[in-house]
Amino acid sequence: MTGWERAQAVGIVMLATLAGIGALYVGRTFFVPVALALLLNALLRPLVRGLERLRVSTVVGAAMVSLGLLGALVVGGFASVNPVRAWLNQLPGSFEAAGHKLAPARESLEQVSQATHALGERSGAPPAAPAPPTVPPFLVQFFGTTATLVAGLTEVLLLLYLLLASGDLFLRKLVEVLPMFRDKRTAVEVTEQVQQAVTQYIVTTLVINVGQGVVVGFALWGLGMHSPWLWGGLTVILEFIPYLGATGMIILLTAAAFSQFDPIGHILLVPGTYLVIAALQNNLVSPLVYGQRLKLNPVAVLAGVLFWWLLWGVAGAFLAVPFFATLKILADHVESLTPIATFLGE
């Protein structure tokens, strides 16, 4: 292959990659529910197989599992709707109180800024009035609207039921279209390993997050925070998003502490306590529990989480780690993808 042909090939690959990213972004309303349904299918498939061993048909077992998941979501939603609503109503006031308590520092910065501007041209325009406090945009993106949430949840549950009810149809069709026997065997191995890795990741992460949520709840209760168990539940949810979830919790806890406490030491102790708990969990508990499973390059994970956050929002950040785990398993079995496996490995 000549240098010109090699450059053409690289250009085609780059254009195809950009086109794929654009398609994923434009079609996110279609791809996100499908990706979430595939993730839940890998997680809940063992339950359907367990019911099959009890002589329950696949269709009935899929319906039972899907309805059980729906029931759990409904019960959890009704149990948390009032505390979450009260917390969201208090958020603007929390950020306003934080702004008032930080006013002296802001005034000092403004004096420095005014002194700097005084060296240049003076402007006769009156200073703009401060905008009223609003809920941060990332919270709006996280919670969204009720209609959007219900519609997306309905689509995911419907797709999940169809995937569970179809059994191993997708795997059988994939094996049928592959031309070589070696490829068929690899497809079966990769699919089984992906399902196992995703299940282990979700279950293990859930157990770790629940433990961290309990510790956070007790710690915030000891510090006198309002609704400490709501913060513990939010920890369980947000910690599924690597790095960004902990960052969001620290921001929210800081705002809530500013609205509730006056001493600056007590205020900083609230997010500082969460930071210590999260650091211990990430550096001691997680490596011990995960062991050699799902060993991924942390830099690649952070870059991937940010990329999928920008592409698909919160759902993308949640799906980033399972996606990279799937990609690494696939790259381990495909010789041409060995560089990707090396890069994603720890």
Secondary structure as UniProt FT lines:
FT   HELIX           3..26
FT   HELIX           28..53
FT   TURN            54..55
FT   HELIX           58..101
FT   HELIX           103..118
FT   HELIX           137..143
FT   HELIX           146..165
FT   TURN            166..168
FT   HELIX           169..177
FT   HELIX           181..222
FT   TURN            223..224
FT   HELIX           228..238
FT   TURN            239..240
FT   TURN            242..243
FT   HELIX           244..260
FT   HELIX           264..280
FT   HELIX           281..285
FT   HELIX           286..290
FT   TURN            291..294
FT   HELIX           298..312
FT   HELIX           314..333
FT   HELIX           335..337
FT   HELIX           338..344
//
